Amino acid sequence: MRIGLDELRHRARRSRYEALARLIRPSRTPEEISAAGQEQDAVRQVLGGINRRHAELLLLRNRGFSYEEVAAALKLNPASVGTLLSRAQSAFRKEYIRRYGEK
């Protein structure tokens, strides 16, 4: 009887651990970590090479700020944030292509 109960507990515990393991992101290889770091450096370089206002817009929006929050933070008209963001994205794209080519 005890062996049967132990086996049931073992199976339940194993299924819980396997479910948790699927939720955890698999570890990355050193090559993937290096590539991600290089890409982050490239983005920082491009942000440093574009208009400061454009970089601020892109960073705030990327952080999850709403258009209203971006407008308040940068003292802009909320109705113009979409247009300014579009221009900022275009400027970023052009600078990235100029520096690193199309990928």
Summary of the structure (lengths in Angstrom):
residues: 103
radius of gyration: 23.6
end to end distance: 63.0
largest distance: 73.6
contacts: 226
relative contact order: 0.10
helix: 82%
strand: 0%
